[in-house]
Amino acid sequence: MASAARVHAIERGKAAERCTMIAFGGGAPLHAARLAAKLGMHKVLVPVDASVGSAVGFLRAPVAFEVVRSLQLRDDGFEVLKVNELLGKMKREAEGIVTAGALGARLVTRRSVEMRYLGQGHEISVTLPERALTAKDAAKLRATYESHYERQFGLRISDVPVEFLTWSVNVSTIPGKMKSGTTSKKKSNAAANGKRSVFDSVSGKLQAVPAYLRKDLAPGMQLAGPALVVEPQTTTLVPRGWRCAVAAMGHLILERQR
């Protein structure tokens, strides 16, 4: 895993040792610190609900539905009435589905279109204005598309028509604001709940290490490895030579001592 991560970073011109590893999933917090050490990394973040992040995200995500339709047009033959009619139908379809689960929440609509130069096989998504389109918008959308294209590929092709291909309308509720964490930075040592038997990869033997219940850890608390931080869905291993601190939002920050 360390070798694969190192290759992945090099291919993208990144230095892994300058990064922070984020451990999520049921097994990751057990192995993250050792993997980070092999990569020369010194910090690991274990988020709150690390092992069930996808489920928590699903429950907190806004109710949303996206409708996608194909309508191929060119900027030199932009049929604005046909486009507005299509977008109107798509919005009504999406709103009908989202309203059923929105429980009266306010809805927001986002619209976009996939565009490309005539004959190309790669499209770029361009955001549409929230109002009804006019004939003049064809030139404005082309200008926006060419700006995106130039930023991505370094040039514009002024003598080639632009195609509008795929139209998207996304209707969703407005996401609720996340609660901010406490601003308290008072540091204190955490109290262990007991001990667990853990295999030590250095000595090759089992050893008893302190175990801490994550629900008992408050922002500002710290503990030194070797240790375990236990919660119902996963366990975080803090190896020897590492320290663990609880951040303001309740996330665990593991740092390797230099």
The 8 nearest C-alpha neighbors of each residue, nearest first, counted from 0:
[[1, 3, 2, 4, 34, 5, 37, 38],
 [0, 2, 4, 3, 5, 34, 38, 37],
 [3, 1, 5, 0, 4, 6, 38, 7],
 [2, 4, 0, 6, 5, 1, 7, 8],
 [5, 3, 7, 1, 2, 6, 0, 8],
 [4, 6, 2, 8, 7, 3, 1, 9],
 [7, 5, 9, 3, 8, 4, 10, 2],
 [6, 8, 4, 10, 5, 9, 3, 11],
 [9, 7, 13, 5, 11, 6, 10, 15],
 [10, 8, 12, 6, 11, 7, 13, 5],
 [9, 11, 7, 8, 12, 6, 13, 5],
 [12, 10, 8, 9, 13, 7, 6, 14],
 [11, 13, 9, 10, 8, 14, 7, 15],
 [14, 12, 8, 11, 9, 15, 10, 17],
 [13, 15, 16, 17, 8, 12, 9, 18],
 [16, 14, 18, 17, 13, 8, 38, 40],
 [15, 17, 40, 39, 18, 14, 38, 41],
 [18, 16, 15, 14, 40, 19, 41, 13],
 [19, 17, 15, 16, 20, 40, 14, 42],
 [20, 18, 42, 43, 21, 40, 44, 17],
 [19, 21, 43, 44, 22, 42, 18, 35],
 [22, 20, 44, 43, 45, 19, 23, 46],
 [23, 21, 45, 27, 28, 31, 44, 20],
 [24, 22, 49, 50, 27, 21, 45, 28],
 [25, 23, 50, 27, 26, 49, 51, 22],
 [24, 26, 50, 233, 27, 232, 23, 28],
 [27, 25, 29, 24, 28, 233, 30, 50],
 [26, 28, 22, 29, 30, 24, 31, 23],
 [29, 27, 235, 31, 22, 30, 26, 234],
 [30, 28, 236, 235, 27, 26, 234, 31],
 [29, 31, 27, 28, 33, 32, 34, 26],
 [32, 30, 34, 28, 33, 27, 35, 29],
 [33, 31, 35, 34, 30, 36, 43, 237],
 [32, 34, 36, 35, 31, 30, 37, 238],
 [33, 35, 31, 37, 36, 32, 1, 30],
 [36, 34, 40, 32, 38, 33, 37, 31],
 [35, 37, 39, 33, 38, 34, 40, 32],
 [36, 38, 34, 35, 39, 1, 33, 40],
 [39, 37, 35, 36, 40, 1, 16, 34],
 [40, 38, 16, 36, 37, 35, 41, 15],
 [41, 39, 16, 35, 38, 36, 42, 18],
 [40, 42, 255, 254, 39, 36, 35, 43],
 [41, 43, 254, 19, 253, 40, 255, 20],
 [44, 42, 20, 253, 19, 21, 252, 254],
 [43, 45, 21, 252, 251, 20, 46, 22],
 [44, 46, 251, 22, 250, 21, 49, 252],
 [47, 45, 250, 49, 44, 48, 251, 23],
 [46, 48, 250, 49, 249, 45, 251, 248],
 [49, 47, 51, 50, 52, 46, 55, 232],
 [50, 48, 23, 46, 52, 47, 51, 24],
 [49, 51, 24, 25, 23, 48, 52, 232],
 [52, 50, 54, 48, 53, 49, 55, 24],
 [51, 53, 55, 49, 54, 48, 50, 56],
 [52, 54, 56, 55, 51, 57, 50, 58],
 [55, 53, 57, 56, 51, 52, 58, 59],
 [56, 54, 52, 58, 57, 53, 59, 51],
 [57, 55, 53, 59, 54, 58, 60, 52],
 [56, 58, 54, 60, 55, 59, 53, 61],
 [57, 59, 55, 56, 60, 54, 61, 53],
 [60, 58, 56, 57, 55, 61, 174, 175],
 [59, 61, 57, 58, 56, 62, 174, 55],
 [62, 60, 174, 172, 63, 171, 173, 59],
 [61, 63, 171, 172, 101, 97, 60, 100],
 [64, 62, 171, 170, 97, 61, 172, 65],
 [63, 65, 170, 93, 169, 97, 171, 66],
 [64, 66, 169, 168, 93, 170, 67, 167],
 [65, 67, 168, 167, 89, 93, 169, 68],
 [68, 66, 167, 166, 65, 168, 165, 69],
 [69, 67, 166, 165, 167, 70, 66, 89],
 [68, 70, 165, 164, 166, 71, 67, 167],
 [71, 69, 164, 165, 72, 68, 166, 163],
 [70, 72, 164, 163, 69, 162, 73, 165],
 [73, 71, 163, 162, 77, 70, 76, 164],
 [74, 72, 162, 76, 75, 161, 77, 163],
 [73, 75, 77, 76, 137, 161, 162, 160],
 [74, 76, 73, 77, 160, 161, 137, 72],
 [77, 75, 73, 74, 78, 72, 137, 79],
 [76, 78, 74, 79, 73, 75, 72, 137],
 [79, 77, 81, 80, 76, 82, 72, 134],
 [78, 80, 82, 81, 77, 134, 133, 83],
 [81, 79, 83, 82, 78, 84, 133, 132],
 [80, 82, 84, 79, 78, 83, 85, 86],
 [81, 83, 79, 85, 84, 80, 86, 78],
 [84, 82, 86, 80, 85, 81, 87, 79],
 [83, 85, 87, 81, 82, 86, 80, 88],
 [84, 86, 82, 88, 83, 87, 81, 89],
 [87, 85, 89, 83, 88, 84, 90, 82],
 [86, 88, 84, 90, 89, 85, 83, 91],
 [89, 87, 91, 85, 90, 86, 92, 84],
 [88, 90, 86, 92, 87, 91, 66, 93],
 [89, 91, 93, 87, 92, 88, 94, 86],
 [90, 92, 94, 88, 89, 93, 95, 87],
 [93, 91, 89, 95, 90, 94, 88, 96],
 [92, 94, 90, 96, 95, 91, 64, 170],
 [95, 93, 91, 97, 96, 92, 98, 90],
 [96, 94, 92, 93, 98, 97, 91, 99],
 [95, 97, 93, 94, 98, 99, 92, 64],
 [98, 96, 94, 99, 100, 95, 63, 101],
 [97, 99, 101, 100, 95, 96, 94, 102],
 [98, 100, 97, 96, 101, 95, 102, 94],
 [101, 99, 98, 97, 102, 62, 96, 103],
 [100, 102, 98, 104, 103, 99, 97, 62],
 [103, 101, 104, 100, 99, 98, 105, 97],
 [102, 104, 101, 105, 98, 100, 99, 106],
 [105, 103, 101, 102, 172, 106, 173, 98],
 [104, 106, 172, 103, 173, 107, 101, 171],
 [107, 105, 172, 171, 173, 104, 170, 108],
 [106, 108, 171, 170, 172, 173, 109, 105],
 [109, 107, 170, 169, 171, 110, 106, 168],
 [108, 110, 169, 168, 170, 107, 111, 129],
 [111, 109, 168, 127, 167, 126, 169, 108],
 [110, 112, 126, 127, 167, 125, 166, 124],
 [111, 113, 166, 125, 165, 124, 167, 114],
 [112, 114, 124, 165, 123, 122, 164, 163],
 [115, 113, 163, 122, 123, 162, 164, 124],
 [116, 114, 122, 162, 161, 117, 119, 123],
 [115, 117, 161, 119, 162, 160, 118, 159],
 [116, 118, 161, 160, 119, 162, 115, 159],
 [119, 117, 116, 120, 115, 162, 161, 121],
 [118, 120, 116, 117, 121, 115, 122, 162],
 [119, 121, 118, 122, 115, 116, 117, 114],
 [120, 122, 119, 115, 123, 114, 116, 118],
 [123, 121, 115, 114, 113, 124, 120, 119],
 [122, 124, 114, 113, 115, 125, 121, 144],
 [123, 125, 113, 112, 114, 111, 122, 126],
 [124, 126, 112, 111, 113, 144, 123, 127],
 [127, 125, 111, 110, 112, 128, 124, 109],
 [126, 128, 111, 110, 129, 125, 112, 109],
 [129, 127, 130, 126, 110, 132, 131, 111],
 [128, 130, 127, 131, 110, 109, 108, 132],
 [131, 129, 128, 132, 127, 133, 83, 110],
 [130, 132, 83, 133, 129, 128, 86, 87],
 [133, 131, 136, 130, 83, 79, 134, 128],
 [134, 132, 135, 136, 79, 131, 137, 80],
 [133, 135, 136, 79, 137, 132, 77, 78],
 [134, 136, 133, 137, 138, 139, 132, 140],
 [137, 135, 139, 138, 134, 133, 140, 132],
 [136, 138, 140, 135, 139, 74, 134, 141],
 [139, 137, 141, 136, 140, 135, 142, 74],
 [140, 138, 136, 142, 141, 137, 143, 135],
 [139, 141, 143, 137, 142, 138, 136, 144],
 [140, 142, 144, 138, 139, 143, 145, 137],
 [143, 141, 139, 145, 140, 144, 146, 138],
 [144, 142, 140, 146, 141, 145, 139, 147],
 [143, 145, 141, 147, 146, 142, 140, 148],
 [146, 144, 148, 142, 147, 143, 149, 141],
 [145, 147, 143, 149, 144, 148, 142, 150],
 [148, 146, 150, 144, 145, 149, 151, 143],
 [149, 147, 145, 151, 150, 146, 152, 144],
 [150, 148, 153, 154, 152, 146, 151, 147],
 [149, 151, 147, 148, 153, 152, 146, 154],
 [152, 150, 148, 149, 153, 147, 154, 146],
 [151, 153, 149, 148, 154, 150, 155, 147],
 [152, 154, 149, 150, 151, 155, 148, 147],
 [155, 153, 149, 152, 156, 148, 150, 151],
 [154, 156, 149, 157, 145, 148, 153, 146],
 [157, 155, 158, 159, 154, 116, 145, 160],
 [156, 158, 159, 155, 160, 145, 161, 154],
 [157, 159, 156, 160, 155, 161, 116, 117],
 [160, 158, 157, 156, 116, 117, 161, 118],
 [161, 159, 117, 116, 74, 73, 162, 158],
 [160, 162, 116, 117, 74, 73, 115, 159],
 [161, 163, 73, 115, 114, 72, 117, 116],
 [164, 162, 114, 72, 71, 73, 113, 165],
 [163, 165, 71, 70, 113, 69, 114, 162],
 [164, 166, 69, 113, 112, 68, 70, 163],
 [165, 167, 112, 68, 67, 111, 69, 113],
 [168, 166, 67, 111, 110, 66, 112, 169],
 [167, 169, 110, 66, 65, 109, 90, 89],
 [168, 170, 65, 109, 108, 64, 110, 66],
 [171, 169, 108, 63, 64, 107, 93, 94],
 [172, 170, 63, 62, 106, 107, 61, 173],
 [171, 173, 106, 61, 62, 105, 107, 104],
 [172, 174, 61, 106, 175, 171, 107, 105],
 [175, 173, 61, 172, 176, 60, 59, 171],
 [174, 176, 173, 177, 61, 59, 60, 172],
 [177, 175, 178, 174, 179, 173, 59, 60],
 [178, 176, 179, 175, 174, 180, 59, 248],
 [179, 177, 176, 180, 248, 175, 181, 247],
 [180, 178, 177, 181, 248, 247, 182, 176],
 [181, 179, 248, 247, 182, 178, 249, 246],
 [180, 182, 247, 183, 179, 248, 218, 184],
 [181, 183, 184, 180, 247, 179, 218, 248],
 [184, 182, 181, 185, 219, 247, 218, 180],
 [185, 183, 219, 186, 182, 218, 247, 181],
 [184, 186, 219, 183, 187, 220, 218, 182],
 [187, 185, 219, 220, 184, 221, 188, 218],
 [188, 186, 220, 221, 219, 189, 185, 222],
 [187, 189, 221, 220, 222, 190, 186, 219],
 [188, 190, 220, 221, 222, 187, 191, 216],
 [189, 191, 192, 188, 211, 222, 216, 215],
 [192, 190, 211, 210, 193, 209, 189, 212],
 [191, 193, 211, 210, 212, 190, 194, 209],
 [194, 192, 210, 191, 209, 195, 211, 208],
 [193, 195, 209, 210, 208, 207, 196, 192],
 [194, 196, 207, 208, 210, 197, 209, 193],
 [195, 197, 207, 206, 205, 208, 194, 198],
 [198, 196, 205, 206, 207, 199, 195, 208],
 [199, 197, 205, 204, 200, 206, 203, 196],
 [200, 198, 203, 201, 204, 202, 205, 197],
 [199, 201, 203, 202, 198, 204, 205, 197],
 [202, 200, 199, 203, 204, 198, 239, 238],
 [203, 201, 204, 199, 200, 205, 198, 206],
 [202, 204, 200, 199, 201, 198, 205, 206],
 [205, 203, 202, 199, 198, 206, 200, 201],
 [204, 206, 198, 197, 199, 196, 207, 203],
 [205, 207, 196, 197, 198, 208, 204, 199],
 [206, 208, 196, 195, 194, 197, 209, 205],
 [207, 209, 194, 226, 195, 225, 206, 196],
 [210, 208, 194, 226, 191, 193, 227, 195],
 [211, 209, 227, 194, 193, 191, 192, 226],
 [212, 210, 191, 228, 192, 229, 227, 213],
 [213, 211, 229, 214, 215, 228, 230, 192],
 [212, 214, 216, 215, 230, 229, 228, 211],
 [213, 215, 212, 216, 230, 217, 229, 211],
 [216, 214, 213, 212, 217, 211, 189, 190],
 [217, 215, 213, 214, 220, 189, 218, 212],
 [216, 218, 220, 219, 215, 245, 249, 214],
 [219, 217, 245, 247, 246, 220, 249, 216],
 [218, 220, 186, 185, 245, 184, 187, 217],
 [221, 219, 187, 188, 189, 186, 245, 218],
 [222, 220, 244, 188, 243, 189, 187, 245],
 [221, 223, 243, 189, 242, 188, 244, 224],
 [224, 222, 242, 243, 241, 225, 226, 221],
 [225, 223, 239, 226, 237, 238, 241, 242],
 [224, 226, 239, 238, 237, 208, 223, 227],
 [227, 225, 224, 209, 237, 208, 210, 236],
 [226, 228, 210, 236, 235, 237, 229, 211],
 [229, 227, 211, 235, 234, 213, 212, 210],
 [228, 230, 234, 212, 213, 211, 227, 235],
 [229, 231, 213, 233, 232, 234, 212, 228],
 [232, 230, 233, 229, 234, 213, 212, 214],
 [233, 231, 230, 50, 25, 234, 51, 48],
 [232, 234, 25, 230, 231, 50, 229, 26],
 [235, 233, 229, 228, 230, 29, 28, 236],
 [236, 234, 28, 29, 228, 227, 237, 229],
 [235, 237, 227, 29, 238, 226, 28, 234],
 [236, 238, 224, 226, 225, 227, 241, 235],
 [239, 237, 225, 224, 241, 236, 240, 226],
 [238, 240, 225, 224, 241, 237, 223, 226],
 [239, 241, 256, 255, 238, 224, 242, 225],
 [240, 242, 255, 224, 254, 239, 238, 256],
 [243, 241, 223, 254, 253, 224, 222, 255],
 [242, 244, 253, 222, 252, 221, 223, 254],
 [245, 243, 221, 252, 220, 251, 246, 253],
 [244, 246, 218, 251, 219, 220, 249, 250],
 [245, 247, 249, 218, 250, 248, 251, 244],
 [248, 246, 180, 218, 181, 249, 182, 245],
 [249, 247, 180, 246, 250, 181, 179, 218],
 [250, 248, 246, 247, 245, 218, 47, 251],
 [251, 249, 46, 47, 246, 248, 245, 45],
 [250, 252, 245, 45, 44, 244, 246, 46],
 [251, 253, 44, 244, 243, 43, 245, 254],
 [252, 254, 243, 43, 42, 242, 44, 251],
 [255, 253, 42, 242, 241, 41, 256, 252],
 [256, 254, 241, 41, 240, 257, 42, 242],
 [257, 255, 241, 240, 254, 242, 41, 239],
 [256, 255, 41, 240, 254, 241, 40, 39]]
